[in-house]
Amino acid sequence: MRHFGHIPSATRTGLFHQEPADFTADSPASTLAVALGATLYSPATRPKLADDIRKQAARGVVSMVLCLEDSIGDGDVEAGEANLVRQFADLAAGGTGVPLLFIRVRAPRQITDLVARLGDTVRLLSGFVLPKFTETRGSAFLEALTQAERTSGRRLFAMPVLESPELLHLETRAETLAGIASITDKHRDRVLALRLGVTDFCSAYGLRRSPDMTAYDVKIVANVIADVVNVLGRSDGTGFTITGPVWEYFRPGERMFKPQLRRSPFLEGRAEGLRTALIEHDLDGLLREIELDRANGLLGKTCIHPTHVVPVHALSVVSHEEWSDAQDILRPEQDGGGVLRSAYTNKMNEVKPHRAWAERILLRAEVFGVAKEDVGFVELLTAGLSG
């Protein structure tokens, strides 16, 4: 699979200075953590789930979570488990074209039980999403995952969701973060990425952000995100990929874009060619939040609607300017440090302070590609929608 692989080859050639690379479910964890992109959630009870998965893969989705937790009722869990077994069999019979698939469970026992029930079709599974993760609660989940790996002979990743009240509340946050750091470090090879449960954070205080506000406008939430990145997102080898929070708003139906061009206040004056787009008012908030995710150290995003996927991926493509700066910073002759004028002659690149940034840029460039010099968000968005 590859990002933007659903659009014609000739279109990609016109958009990309460096095209997105192919990857598989067996690629290195460092590649997959970045490649997750917009991770689309779906209730595990959907009767035509296998067809839904194939359809979304054909539209450019590369990672999905099949949810047995908050998205379904307590009385539907057994039916959801049985449905997953049936739908995986359907997928296995249908050949290739399956995205990275994860199951969000409620309890550790579901991990070993589902792996046993999936049988040979477990080969289609990339791992499990672990809810309300803390050191105490997470231990049992990770032990179950270790056992499931042993019995299935399949590499299975964990994606813990950071959403517990202990993490949100100030008096317990530092201790909770230290505990999460400790247990995830012990299981580093199995932890693909950490996900943020911002809806649960808001729920603890009876809050809900409007479509005109991002998670960063809700200060209680923004403070938690900052502390999570501070402890768990460091670039010194101890950190993990942390994904952006869910955007809750969408238009009825499967399209959120009007057929005519309209100027977005958020996109005006952007250096990367973000000028006009097929936008309705609630997309402005999503775009702003994606940009703020990146600025605050998050990568990828939890998505609950297919229309959110293309904007996330379009804004994940590395601009030619970013790529050019990263290449200059990481040239072997610059190992000793120093300061360079950008090839775009609009900034100074300090080799040592900007090295970690440059390394992250080139890893993102590998999986999302590098746009041509005159290609911006609008062109990538339009191509992604038409593909």
N, C-alpha and C positions, 0 to 999 in steps of 0.2 A: 504494500500500500504506500501511498505518498499523498502529501497535501497538494490540493489542486489537481490531483490525478483524474478527477471527474470531468475536467474541461479538456477540449481538444488539444492535441500536441502543438498544433500551429498557433493556437491562442497563447499557450504557455510560452512558446518561443518569443512571442511579441511582448510578453509582460516581464520576463525574468532575465536579469543579467546572469544569475546562477539559479538553475531550476532546483526545486525541492528534491531531495534524495529519496530513494526507495528505502523502506524499512519493513521489518516483519515483527511478529510477536516475539521472536527469538533474538531480536536486536539487543545490544547492550542496554542496561537499565538507564544509563545516563542519556542515551538517545531517546528512549521511550518516555522518560519523564518530561522531556521538552516536547516530544511529538504528540502528547495527549491532546493539546489544543483545547477546543471546545468539547468538553465531555458531556454528552447528552444523556440525561436520566430518563428512564421509562419504568412505569410500574411493571412488576414481574407478572401481573395477572392478565395482561393484554392477551386476548385470545389469538391474535395473529401476530404475535411478537416476532417470530422469525421473519415474516414478510416485512414488518416494520424495520427490522435491523437491516435487511438487504436493501430496502428502499433508501434508508438514511445513508448507508455506505455508498450507494450510487450517487448521492448528492454531496459527498465530500466529508461525511462524518468518519472519524478514525478511532474514536473511543466512546464507549457507552457503558452506563451503569444500569443494571437491571435490579430494581429496588424491591426488597422485601420488608423495608422498614417504614418510614413515615408516610410514604406515598400510597400505602394500602392500609385497609382497616385491620384491626387485631384479629378479627374472625376470618380473614382471607389469607392468612399466612400459609396454611397447609395447601390450599388450592394454588397459591402462587408458587410454592416449591414444586408441586406436581406439574404445573404448567411449564416451569423452566426446564424440567427433564424432557418433556415432550417437545418443546421448542428447540432445544439443543439438538435433539435427534433430527428434527426437520432441517435445521441449519447444516448439520453434518451430511445429510443426504443431498443437499443442494450445491455442494462443491465449494469453491473459493469465494473471496469477496467479503469476508466477515471482518469487521473492525475489531479492535481490542475490546474485549468484553470483561466486565467485572460485575460481581454480584454483591449488592449491599445487604448484609445480614443483620439480624437482631441479636443473636446469641452465638457464642463460640461453637456450640454443638452443631449448628447448621452448616458450618464449614466442612467438617468431616463427613457429615451425613450427605450433603449435596454432592461432594466429590465422589463418594461411593455410589450414589444413585445415578450420577451422570455417566459413569462407566467410561467407555472409550471416547465419548464426546467431550470429556474434560479437556481434550486437546484444543478445543475452541475457547477455553477459559484462560484469561490472563491473571485473574486474582480476585480479591475480595475488598470491599469497602467496609471499614470498621467504624461503627457509629459511636459518638459520645466518648471518644478515646481519652483515657488517662492512664497513668502508669499502672494503677491497680486493675482497672477494667481491661486495659489493653493486653496485659500479660496472658490471660486465658485465650484471647483471640489469637495472639501470635503463636502460642503453643499449639493451638488447633491447626493453624496454618502450616506449621512445621510438620505436624503429623500427616496432614493431607498431602503435602509435597512428597513425603516418604512413601505413602501408599500408592499415589498416582504416578510417581516418577516424572512429574511435570513441574516446571518452575512456576510458582504462583506468587504474585506480588500482593502486598498489603497497601491500601491507601487509607490510613486513619483519618477520621473526620474530627477536627478540633471544634467542639461545640458545647462542651459541658459547662454547667454553672460554676464549677470550681475554677475554670479558666477565665470566665467572665468577671467573677467577683474579685475586687482588688485585694482583699485580705488573704485570698488563697491562690492568687494568680502566679506569683513567683515560684512557690513550692510546686504547683501543678506543672508549670512549664519545665522546671528542673527535672521532675519525674518523667515527663514525656521525652525530654532530651535523653535521659538515661536509658529508657527502655528502647527507644527507636535506634539509638546508637548500637545497642547490643544486637539488634536485628537489622542492621543497616542494609545488608544484602537483599532483604525482603521488602523493605519500605520503598516503594516507587515514588510516592509523592504524599504530601500532607494537604488535606482539603479543609477549608474553613466553612463552618456552619453558621453563617451570619444570621440566617432567619431565626435560629435558636437563640442567638445572642439578643436579638431585638425582642423576641418573645419574653425573655426574662424580665423585661421592663415595660412590656405592653406597647412596644414601638413597632412602627412599620414605615419604611421610607417610601416617599412618593416617587412617581416616575421622573420628577424633576430633580431628585436628590440621589447622590451616590452613597455607597456605604461609608465613604470618607467624610460625608457631611454629618453623619451620626457619630458624635464624638466618642460616646462609649464604645461603639464598634471600632472606630478608627484607632483608639488607644489599644484595644486588644490586638488588632492586626499588627500594629507597630511592635508590640511586645513579642508576638509570635515570630515575626521576622527577625527581631533582635536576637532571640535565643536560638531559633531553629532554622533561620535562612541565611546563615553566614557563608561567606565565600572562601573560608579558610580550610575547607575540606570537612568541616563538621556539620554543615547545613544540608537541607533538603530542598527540593523543588516544592514550593507552596503555591497552590492554585487559587485563582480569584473566586470570590463569592458569587452565588447565583444572582441573576437579574430576574426579577419576578414578573415583569410586565411584557405583554405581547398583544398583538391585534388578533381579533377573531379570524379563524382560517389559518392558512399556512403562509400567507404573504403579509409582510408588514410594510411594504414599500409601495408608494403611489407610482403610477406609470410616468408621471412628469418629473422633470428635474426641479428641485427646490434647494435654495441655499440654507445650510445649517449654520446657526451662530457658532456652534462649537468648531466647525471645520474651517471657518473663514480665516484666511491669513496663515494657514499651516504651511510650513516649509516643505513638507513632503507631498505637496500637491493635493491636500485635502480641501477641495474648493467647493464642489457641489456634489450632491448625492441623491439617490432615490430614498428619501427620508420622510417619515412622519415624526411628529414631535417627540414621541417617546423613545425613538432611537437615539436622540441626542444624549439622553442620560446614560444609555448603555455604552455609547462610544466614549463618553467622558470617563465612565467607570473603568473601562478597559485600559485607557491611557493611564489612569491613576493606579490601577493594579500594577502596571509595569513600572511606574515611577516609584512605587512602594515595595518593589521586590517580589511581586507575584507574577506567575506565568501560567497561561491557560485559564480556563474558567469553567465552573459548573453551569450547565445550561439545562433548562427545563422545557425549552421550545425549539423546534428545528430552525426557526428564523433567526435565532441568535448565533448560529454556528458560523455562517459566512462572515459576518462582521468581526467576530473574534479572530478568525483565521486571516482575514484581510489585514487586520492591524497587527498580526504576528509576523508578517513578512518583514524582513530586514530591508530598510531603505538603502539605496546605493551609498548615500552619505555615511550612514552608520557603518556599513561594511568597509568603506574606504578608510575611515578612521581606525577601525579595529585592525585592519590589515597593517596599517602604518605602525600602530602601537606594538604589534606582536612581531615585527620584523626581527630576525636574529641579531642584526647589527644594533638593535636598540636595547639589548639585554641589560646594558649598564645603566639605563635610565635616560633622563633628559626630557626636554620639552620640544615638541614639533608643531609647526603650523599645519593646520588641517589642509588637505588637498583642496577643500572647498573654500579655503582662505577666510573662514568665518569663526574660527575658534582655535585655541591652543590645546593640543593633546599632551598631557603629562604621562610619560610612559609607565612609571611605577604605580601612581595612584589609579590610573585607568586600565591597568592590565586585567584585573578580574572582570571588569565590565566588558572589555574587548573579547575575552575568552567566552563569556556568555553570549555575546553577539554572534560569534562565529558558530557556536553550537546551535543557536536558533536559526542561523542562516543555512546550516546543513539540512534541517528538517522542513523549514518553511520557505527557503529560497531567499534570493536577493533581487529586489525589483530593479528594473532598468532605471537609468538616471531620470528619465522623464515620466516614469510611471508612479502613480500614487494610489492612495486608498480607493478613490472612486473607480479607477480602472480595475483594480483587484476585486472590489465588491461586485461590480457589474459582471465581470467574468465568472465569479463564483456563483452568482445567482443564475446566470444563463447556462451554466454547465450542467 
